Every structure is written in structure tokens, then in C-alpha cells.
Amino acid sequence: MSAQLTGYSMIPNPLVRGSREGVVVMAHVRRLVDVHTGDEFDQPVPFGLVYPICTADGSAPPSQRGRTWEHLVACDRELKQVS
């Protein structure tokens, strides 16, 4: 059984040689928004730093330094994909 999924990649299953089975992984999401404040963020590289783009009112963020996910979670940020 095969399905065409947009925005997803298929990684071959290393346990089954010659099989078309695989693991579906989600594509990298760059644009993120904090659900509590509305601030926008960008993560240009998968697993890399997350950079603030603008605050909810459209002004520049107080700091434009990149942060790790651990730092953002510790600061009570809850980032979701921009839809």
C-alpha cells in the first residue's frame, strides 16, 4: 500500500531489505508562532536555533539572538506551525 503525502518524506525501513515500506517523517517547518503571545519566529535549519522575527504587534523583537528549543520551553514559549 502506498500513499502520496505532501510535505512529508519517506525514510526506508532498515530492518526490511528490499522492501518499499518505510517510516514517514514530517518536513521541516520554518515559520512558527507563539500561541500565547502571537510573536513570530523562524527556524532556518532543522534542529538549529530559533530566531525571533517580530512581536505580535509587528514591532521588532527586543533581541534577535537565536535560541534553542530548550531555552524557549524554559521561558514558557509554546511554538506552533504558522498556518
GUVEXTI-542606 format. One record per residue (C-alpha): residue in three letters; x, y, z; residue number from 1. Coordinates in nm, 2 decimals, always signed. Example, Ala and Ser with C-alpha at 12.3 -4.5 7.8 and 13.67 -1.06 7.14 Angstrom:
+------+--------+--------+--------+-----+
| type |      u |      v |      w | seq |
+------+--------+--------+--------+-----+
|  Ala |  +1.23 |  -0.45 |  +0.78 |   1 |
|  Ser |  +1.37 |  -0.11 |  +0.71 |   2 |
+------+--------+--------+--------+-----+
//
This chain:
+------+--------+--------+--------+-----+
| type |      u |      v |      w | seq |
+------+--------+--------+--------+-----+
|  Met |  +0.00 |  +0.00 |  +0.00 |   1 |
|  Ser |  +0.14 |  +0.34 |  -0.09 |   2 |
|  Ala |  +0.02 |  +0.69 |  -0.03 |   3 |
|  Gln |  +0.13 |  +1.03 |  -0.16 |   4 |
|  Leu |  +0.18 |  +1.27 |  +0.12 |   5 |
|  Thr |  +0.26 |  +1.64 |  +0.06 |   6 |
|  Gly |  +0.52 |  +1.79 |  +0.30 |   7 |
|  Tyr |  +0.64 |  +1.45 |  +0.42 |   8 |
|  Ser |  +0.94 |  +1.24 |  +0.34 |   9 |
|  Met |  +0.97 |  +0.86 |  +0.34 |  10 |
|  Ile |  +1.28 |  +0.71 |  +0.51 |  11 |
|  Pro |  +1.34 |  +0.34 |  +0.41 |  12 |
|  Asn |  +1.30 |  +0.09 |  +0.68 |  13 |
|  Pro |  +1.65 |  -0.05 |  +0.76 |  14 |
|  Leu |  +1.51 |  -0.37 |  +0.91 |  15 |
|  Val |  +1.34 |  -0.49 |  +0.59 |  16 |
|  Arg |  +1.58 |  -0.51 |  +0.30 |  17 |
|  Gly |  +1.43 |  -0.47 |  -0.05 |  18 |
|  Ser |  +1.10 |  -0.36 |  +0.10 |  19 |
|  Arg |  +0.91 |  -0.05 |  -0.01 |  20 |
|  Glu |  +0.80 |  +0.00 |  +0.35 |  21 |
|  Gly |  +0.94 |  +0.30 |  +0.53 |  22 |
|  Val |  +0.89 |  +0.55 |  +0.80 |  23 |
|  Val |  +0.70 |  +0.87 |  +0.73 |  24 |
|  Val |  +0.86 |  +1.18 |  +0.87 |  25 |
|  Met |  +0.73 |  +1.54 |  +0.88 |  26 |
|  Ala |  +0.90 |  +1.80 |  +0.67 |  27 |
|  His |  +1.09 |  +2.09 |  +0.84 |  28 |
|  Val |  +0.87 |  +2.38 |  +0.95 |  29 |
|  Arg |  +1.04 |  +2.72 |  +0.94 |  30 |
|  Arg |  +0.77 |  +2.97 |  +1.04 |  31 |
|  Leu |  +0.65 |  +2.94 |  +1.39 |  32 |
|  Val |  +0.42 |  +3.15 |  +1.62 |  33 |
|  Asp |  +0.39 |  +3.16 |  +2.00 |  34 |
|  Val |  +0.03 |  +3.06 |  +2.08 |  35 |
|  His |  +0.03 |  +3.27 |  +2.40 |  36 |
|  Thr |  +0.18 |  +3.60 |  +2.28 |  37 |
|  Gly |  +0.15 |  +3.58 |  +1.89 |  38 |
|  Asp |  +0.52 |  +3.65 |  +1.85 |  39 |
|  Glu |  +0.66 |  +3.51 |  +1.52 |  40 |
|  Phe |  +0.98 |  +3.30 |  +1.49 |  41 |
|  Asp |  +1.19 |  +3.14 |  +1.22 |  42 |
|  Gln |  +1.40 |  +2.82 |  +1.24 |  43 |
|  Pro |  +1.61 |  +2.82 |  +0.91 |  44 |
|  Val |  +1.79 |  +2.49 |  +0.98 |  45 |
|  Pro |  +1.63 |  +2.17 |  +1.11 |  46 |
|  Phe |  +1.73 |  +2.11 |  +1.47 |  47 |
|  Gly |  +1.90 |  +2.46 |  +1.47 |  48 |
|  Leu |  +1.84 |  +2.78 |  +1.66 |  49 |
|  Val |  +1.51 |  +2.95 |  +1.66 |  50 |
|  Tyr |  +1.52 |  +3.33 |  +1.58 |  51 |
|  Pro |  +1.25 |  +3.59 |  +1.66 |  52 |
|  Ile |  +1.11 |  +3.77 |  +1.36 |  53 |
|  Cys |  +0.86 |  +4.02 |  +1.52 |  54 |
|  Thr |  +0.63 |  +4.06 |  +1.81 |  55 |
|  Ala |  +0.25 |  +4.02 |  +1.79 |  56 |
|  Asp |  +0.21 |  +4.40 |  +1.72 |  57 |
|  Gly |  +0.45 |  +4.39 |  +1.43 |  58 |
|  Ser |  +0.74 |  +4.57 |  +1.60 |  59 |
|  Ala |  +1.10 |  +4.44 |  +1.61 |  60 |
|  Pro |  +1.18 |  +4.19 |  +1.89 |  61 |
|  Pro |  +1.39 |  +4.31 |  +2.18 |  62 |
|  Ser |  +1.66 |  +4.06 |  +2.10 |  63 |
|  Gln |  +1.73 |  +3.89 |  +1.76 |  64 |
|  Arg |  +1.96 |  +3.63 |  +1.90 |  65 |
|  Gly |  +1.88 |  +3.27 |  +1.81 |  66 |
|  Arg |  +1.76 |  +3.04 |  +2.10 |  67 |
|  Thr |  +1.75 |  +2.67 |  +2.15 |  68 |
|  Trp |  +1.42 |  +2.49 |  +2.19 |  69 |
|  Glu |  +1.52 |  +2.41 |  +2.55 |  70 |
|  His |  +1.56 |  +2.78 |  +2.62 |  71 |
|  Leu |  +1.22 |  +2.87 |  +2.46 |  72 |
|  Val |  +1.04 |  +2.60 |  +2.66 |  73 |
|  Ala |  +1.20 |  +2.71 |  +2.98 |  74 |
|  Cys |  +1.07 |  +3.07 |  +2.90 |  75 |
|  Asp |  +0.72 |  +2.93 |  +2.87 |  76 |
|  Arg |  +0.71 |  +2.97 |  +2.49 |  77 |
|  Glu |  +0.47 |  +2.73 |  +2.31 |  78 |
|  Leu |  +0.56 |  +2.75 |  +1.94 |  79 |
|  Lys |  +0.33 |  +2.61 |  +1.67 |  80 |
|  Gln |  +0.34 |  +2.60 |  +1.29 |  81 |
|  Val |  +0.20 |  +2.91 |  +1.12 |  82 |
|  Ser |  -0.10 |  +2.80 |  +0.91 |  83 |
+------+--------+--------+--------+-----+
//
